Amino acid sequence: MATETTSSTERVFGTLDHMALWFSLGVGLLVMQVGAYLVPALSVPQALAVVLAGSALGAALLAWVASIGCRHGLSTAQLIGASLGQRFAALPVGLNILQLLGWTAFELVVMRDGTVEITRQLSGVAAPAWLPVVATLAWGALLVALAAGSMVALVRRFVSRFGLPLVLLSLLWLSWQFGQRVDAGWWQRPGDGSMSLLAALDLVIAMPVSWLPLVADYARHGRTPGGALRGTWLGYALANVWCYGLGVLIVSVVPAGTDLVAGLLLAQGGLLAFGLILVDETDNAYGDVYSGAVSLNFLSAKLNVRRAGMGLAVVATGCALLLPMHSLEPFLLMLSSIFVPLFGVVISQWAGREAEPESAAWKPGAALVWLLGVACFHLTAQLKPEWGSALPSLALTLLLGGLLRLNAARRAASSRLAA
């Protein structure tokens, strides 16, 4: 398994690079769609308060892991390996590769469906049957080309200089367009109570938490841990607040029953803004592919990151063409649920350390804490859905992982005294 740290020559990301990357990754149609779920379950003030609180907390967790990855120059897979044991880590790392492959295919489906909708809007007629296939292959080919290039160059030359300004203009335009439609009673509109505040908070935190298995793969290229922490937190928190808030705004001002994409296209210039946001989805797909390739390289150093990324992009394109991705979404969400407690363990084992944890092939205590966290996540969802799932499982694994680390430190101190 790969254990090399990122060299000093590869540490080129400053605070603004981290911020641009994570703002861009935080913007997406899926984020807006999830934001739209908050109303009418909650009132508008409640929904926006939950968006602010959940984004701040979720992005803080993301930034925390980013600072750990940057400080030690290690990828996510390497952090997991040192926390759970190098051999046992093959299980969560393998599951991460599987979920990243699935989410890449899902992003390709989102881009394909968006392309079909834009074509229908421009032509005024139903899209031909072959268009979804051609659109999927075209987006897949672009993804393969991106995977063949340099991740660092993509972030610094394209995302920061070109992609970010275009996405900012699109969000500003849409916010202005839909903000003009707000009426006098918008702020006082009550919720129907179908979702608790904690469950809504869980829903908002879900987006930044879903990036936890990827963040260190990029943060390890940062120059300073503080820059990685600030840039990641500010970039992602701003994007998450904006996109969730825009989802709340759009669904609360368009006619009842209108879906988010149709609502976006109702705005003046909405087609252009929608198209720019759709193009920005490519960096989400690329983020999944690159991180999946880094994880494959961890499992086998013989697998070159670029070639592995290109291979994953090809496989994801095939999945997007052949599999019913929309019906697979619950399975993908279930896979994602295992990483919330996993990173409770990772944070508890790495936080505040200047040196790596003691290396071992197996760490049964940490592995047990992770599995208990997974059980807590699913049991809470079944027995106390109003509590949410992410926060209880994260709190449990942080607590148990901290106790485990404290116990190990005490044993080590006793051994030194006995010697």
C-alpha positions in Angstrom: 0.0 0.0 0.0 1.2 3.5 -0.8 2.5 5.4 2.2 4.6 8.3 0.7 3.8 11.8 1.9 3.3 14.6 -0.6 6.6 16.2 -1.5 7.3 19.9 -0.8 7.4 20.7 -4.6 3.8 19.4 -4.9 2.6 21.7 -2.1 1.4 24.6 -4.2 -2.1 25.4 -3.1 -2.6 28.6 -1.2 -5.7 29.7 0.7 -7.4 31.1 -2.4 -6.7 27.9 -4.3 -8.4 25.9 -1.6 -11.3 28.4 -1.5 -11.8 28.4 -5.3 -11.7 24.6 -5.4 -14.2 24.0 -2.6 -16.5 26.8 -3.7 -16.7 25.2 -7.1 -17.1 21.7 -5.8 -19.8 23.0 -3.4 -22.0 24.4 -6.2 -24.3 21.9 -7.9 -27.8 21.2 -9.0 -28.1 18.4 -6.5 -27.3 20.8 -3.6 -30.1 23.1 -4.8 -32.5 20.2 -5.1 -31.8 19.1 -1.6 -32.3 22.6 -0.4 -35.7 22.6 -2.1 -36.7 19.7 0.2 -36.6 21.9 3.3 -39.8 23.8 2.3 -42.6 23.6 3.0 -41.6 21.2 5.7 -40.0 24.2 7.5 -40.9 27.8 7.5 -38.6 30.0 5.5 -36.8 31.5 8.5 -36.3 28.0 10.0 -35.0 26.6 6.7 -32.5 29.5 6.3 -31.4 29.2 9.9 -30.8 25.4 9.4 -28.9 26.1 6.2 -26.6 28.6 7.9 -26.0 26.3 11.0 -25.6 23.1 9.0 -23.3 24.6 6.4 -21.0 26.1 9.1 -20.8 22.9 11.0 -20.5 20.6 8.0 -17.8 22.8 6.3 -15.9 23.0 9.6 -15.7 19.1 9.7 -14.5 19.2 6.1 -11.9 21.9 6.9 -10.7 20.0 9.9 -9.9 16.9 7.9 -8.3 19.2 5.2 -5.9 20.7 7.8 -5.0 17.2 9.0 -4.3 16.0 5.5 -2.2 19.1 4.7 -0.2 19.0 7.9 0.9 15.4 7.3 0.9 15.5 3.5 -1.3 12.4 3.3 -4.2 11.3 1.2 -7.6 10.3 2.7 -6.8 6.7 2.2 -3.5 7.1 4.0 -5.3 8.8 7.0 -7.7 5.9 7.1 -4.9 3.4 6.9 -3.1 4.9 9.9 -6.3 5.1 11.9 -7.8 1.6 11.4 -4.6 -0.3 10.4 -3.1 -0.6 6.9 -4.7 -4.0 6.1 -8.1 -3.4 7.6 -8.2 0.0 5.7 -8.6 -1.9 2.5 -12.3 -2.4 3.4 -13.4 1.2 3.8 -11.1 2.4 1.0 -12.5 -0.2 -1.3 -16.1 0.9 -0.4 -15.0 4.5 -1.0 -13.9 3.6 -4.5 -17.2 1.9 -5.1 -19.2 4.9 -4.0 -17.0 7.4 -5.9 -17.6 5.3 -9.1 -21.3 5.4 -8.4 -21.4 9.1 -7.7 -19.4 9.8 -10.9 -21.9 7.9 -12.9 -24.7 9.8 -11.1 -23.1 13.1 -12.0 -22.9 12.0 -15.6 -26.6 11.3 -15.6 -27.3 14.7 -14.1 -25.3 16.3 -16.9 -26.9 14.2 -19.5 -30.4 15.0 -18.3 -29.5 18.7 -18.2 -28.2 18.6 -21.7 -31.4 16.9 -22.9 -33.6 19.6 -21.1 -31.5 22.4 -22.6 -32.0 20.9 -26.1 -35.7 20.6 -25.5 -35.9 24.2 -24.4 -34.0 25.5 -27.3 -35.7 23.4 -30.0 -39.2 23.4 -28.5 -39.7 19.7 -29.3 -38.9 16.5 -27.6 -35.2 15.4 -27.8 -34.5 12.5 -30.1 -34.0 9.1 -28.5 -30.3 9.0 -29.4 -29.5 12.3 -27.6 -29.1 10.9 -24.1 -26.6 8.3 -25.3 -24.6 10.9 -27.3 -24.7 13.4 -24.4 -23.5 10.7 -21.9 -20.6 9.7 -24.2 -19.6 13.4 -24.7 -19.6 14.2 -21.0 -17.7 10.9 -20.4 -15.1 11.8 -23.0 -14.6 15.2 -21.4 -14.1 13.5 -18.0 -11.6 11.1 -19.4 -9.7 14.0 -20.9 -9.7 15.8 -17.6 -8.5 12.7 -15.8 -5.6 12.5 -18.2 -4.4 15.9 -17.2 -2.9 17.4 -14.0 -5.2 18.0 -11.0 -3.1 20.8 -9.7 -3.1 22.6 -13.1 -6.8 22.1 -13.4 -7.5 23.7 -10.1 -5.0 26.6 -10.5 -5.5 27.4 -14.2 -9.1 26.6 -14.9 -11.2 26.5 -11.8 -9.7 29.6 -10.1 -9.3 31.7 -13.3 -12.3 30.8 -15.4 -14.7 28.4 -13.8 -15.2 30.3 -10.6 -16.1 33.7 -12.1 -18.6 32.1 -14.4 -20.3 30.2 -11.6 -20.4 33.3 -9.4 -22.1 35.3 -12.1 -24.7 32.5 -12.6 -25.5 32.3 -8.9 -25.7 36.1 -8.6 -28.0 36.4 -11.6 -30.3 33.6 -10.4 -30.4 35.1 -6.9 -31.4 38.5 -8.3 -34.0 37.0 -10.7 -35.8 34.9 -8.0 -35.2 37.4 -5.2 -37.4 39.9 -7.2 -40.3 37.5 -6.9 -40.4 37.4 -3.2 -43.7 38.8 -1.9 -44.6 40.4 1.4 -45.8 37.2 3.0 -42.8 35.1 2.0 -40.9 35.5 5.3 -44.0 34.6 7.4 -44.9 31.5 5.4 -45.3 28.7 8.0 -43.9 25.1 7.6 -46.1 22.0 7.7 -44.0 20.4 10.4 -43.2 17.3 8.3 -39.5 17.5 9.1 -37.9 18.2 12.5 -35.2 20.9 12.8 -32.6 18.2 13.7 -33.5 16.1 10.7 -33.3 19.2 8.5 -29.9 20.0 10.0 -28.8 16.4 9.2 -29.9 17.0 5.6 -27.8 20.2 5.3 -24.7 18.6 6.9 -25.0 15.7 4.5 -23.5 17.5 1.5 -20.2 18.7 3.1 -19.9 15.4 5.0 -20.2 13.5 1.7 -16.9 15.1 0.6 -15.0 13.9 3.7 -13.6 10.9 1.9 -12.0 13.2 -0.8 -10.9 16.4 1.0 -7.4 15.3 2.1 -6.6 14.1 -1.5 -6.5 17.8 -2.4 -5.5 19.4 0.9 -2.3 17.5 1.0 -1.1 19.8 -1.9 -1.6 22.9 0.4 1.3 25.0 1.6 0.1 25.4 5.1 -2.5 23.6 7.3 -4.1 27.0 8.2 -4.5 27.9 4.6 -6.1 24.6 3.8 -8.5 24.9 6.8 -9.5 28.5 6.1 -9.8 28.1 2.3 -11.8 24.9 2.5 -14.1 26.2 5.2 -14.9 29.5 3.6 -15.2 28.1 0.1 -17.5 25.3 0.9 -19.6 27.0 3.6 -20.3 29.9 1.2 -21.2 27.6 -1.7 -23.4 25.4 0.5 -25.3 28.3 2.1 -25.8 29.9 -1.3 -27.0 26.8 -3.1 -29.2 25.5 -0.3 -30.6 29.0 0.1 -31.2 29.3 -3.6 -33.1 26.0 -3.6 -35.3 27.3 -0.7 -35.9 30.5 -2.6 -36.7 29.0 -5.9 -39.2 26.4 -4.7 -41.0 28.9 -2.5 -41.6 31.5 -5.3 -42.3 29.3 -8.4 -45.8 27.8 -9.0 -46.5 24.7 -6.7 -45.5 21.4 -8.3 -42.7 23.0 -10.4 -39.5 21.0 -10.1 -36.2 22.8 -9.5 -34.8 22.5 -13.1 -38.1 23.8 -14.6 -38.0 26.6 -12.0 -34.5 27.6 -12.9 -35.5 27.8 -16.5 -38.4 30.2 -15.7 -35.9 32.9 -14.8 -34.9 35.4 -17.5 -31.5 34.2 -18.8 -32.1 31.0 -16.7 -31.1 28.8 -19.6 -27.7 30.3 -19.8 -27.2 30.3 -16.0 -28.4 26.7 -15.9 -25.9 25.7 -18.7 -23.0 27.3 -16.8 -23.9 25.5 -13.6 -24.2 22.3 -15.6 -20.7 22.8 -17.0 -19.5 23.3 -13.4 -20.9 19.8 -12.5 -17.9 18.4 -14.4 -15.5 19.3 -11.6 -17.7 17.4 -9.2 -17.4 14.3 -11.4 -13.7 14.9 -11.8 -13.3 15.3 -8.1 -14.8 11.8 -7.6 -12.7 10.2 -10.3 -9.4 11.8 -9.1 -10.0 10.7 -5.5 -11.0 7.2 -6.6 -7.7 7.0 -8.5 -5.7 8.1 -5.5 -7.5 5.5 -3.4 -6.7 2.8 -6.0 -3.0 3.9 -5.9 -3.1 3.5 -2.1 -4.3 -0.1 -2.5 -1.7 -0.8 -5.2 1.2 1.6 -5.8 1.6 0.0 -9.3 -1.6 1.7 -10.4 -0.7 5.1 -11.8 -3.1 7.8 -10.6 -3.7 9.3 -14.1 -4.3 5.9 -15.8 -6.5 4.7 -12.9 -8.5 8.0 -13.1 -9.1 7.5 -16.9 -10.1 3.9 -16.3 -12.6 4.9 -13.6 -14.1 7.6 -15.9 -14.6 5.0 -18.7 -16.3 2.6 -16.3 -18.5 5.4 -14.8 -19.6 6.3 -18.3 -20.6 2.7 -19.0 -22.5 2.6 -15.7 -24.3 5.9 -16.6 -25.3 4.3 -20.0 -26.4 0.9 -18.7 -27.6 1.2 -15.1 -30.8 2.8 -13.8 -28.9 5.4 -11.8 -31.9 7.2 -10.3 -33.1 4.0 -8.7 -29.6 3.3 -7.4 -29.5 6.6 -5.5 -30.7 5.0 -2.1 -27.9 2.5 -2.4 -25.3 5.2 -3.0 -26.6 7.2 0.0 -26.4 4.0 2.1 -22.7 3.6 1.1 -22.1 7.3 2.0 -23.5 6.7 5.5 -20.6 4.6 6.4 -18.2 7.5 6.1 -19.7 9.8 8.7 -18.7 7.5 11.6 -15.5 6.6 9.8 -14.3 10.1 9.9 -15.3 10.5 13.5 -12.7 7.8 14.1 -10.1 9.4 11.7 -10.5 12.8 13.4 -10.3 11.4 16.9 -7.0 9.6 16.0 -5.3 12.4 14.1 -6.5 15.7 15.7 -3.7 17.7 17.3 -1.0 15.2 16.4 2.4 16.4 15.0 3.4 12.8 14.3 1.5 9.9 12.7 -0.3 7.4 14.9 1.6 4.2 15.5 1.6 2.0 12.4 -0.1 -1.4 12.5 -1.7 -3.9 10.1 -4.8 -4.1 12.2 -6.3 -1.9 14.8 -9.3 -3.8 16.1 -10.3 -1.1 18.7 -10.6 1.6 16.1 -12.4 -0.7 13.7 -14.9 -1.7 16.3 -15.6 2.0 17.1 -16.3 2.6 13.3 -18.7 -0.4 13.1 -20.5 0.8 16.2 -20.8 4.2 14.6 -22.3 2.7 11.4 -24.8 0.8 13.6 -25.7 4.0 15.4 -26.3 5.8 12.1 -28.8 3.2 10.9 -30.5 2.5 14.2 -31.0 6.3 14.8 -32.6 6.6 11.4 -35.0 3.8 12.2 -35.8 4.5 15.9 -35.4 8.3 16.2 -35.5 9.8 12.7 -36.3 13.2 14.2 -32.8 13.3 15.7 -31.1 12.9 12.3 -28.4 10.2 11.7 -25.1 12.0 11.0 -24.7 14.0 14.2 -25.4 11.1 16.6 -23.1 8.7 14.9 -20.4 11.3 14.5 -20.6 12.3 18.2 -20.4 8.6 19.2 -17.3 7.8 17.2 -15.6 11.1 18.2 -16.2 10.2 21.9 -15.3 6.5 21.7 -12.3 7.2 19.4 -11.1 9.9 21.8 -11.3 7.5 24.7 -9.5 4.8 22.7 -6.7 7.3 21.9 -6.5 8.4 25.6 -6.3 4.7 26.7 -3.5 4.0 24.2 -1.5 7.1 25.4 -1.9 5.9 29.0 -0.6 2.4 28.1 2.3 3.9 26.3 3.2 6.1 29.3 3.0 3.1 31.6 5.3 1.1 29.4 7.9 3.9 29.4 7.7 4.2 33.2 8.1 0.4 33.6 11.1 0.4 31.3 
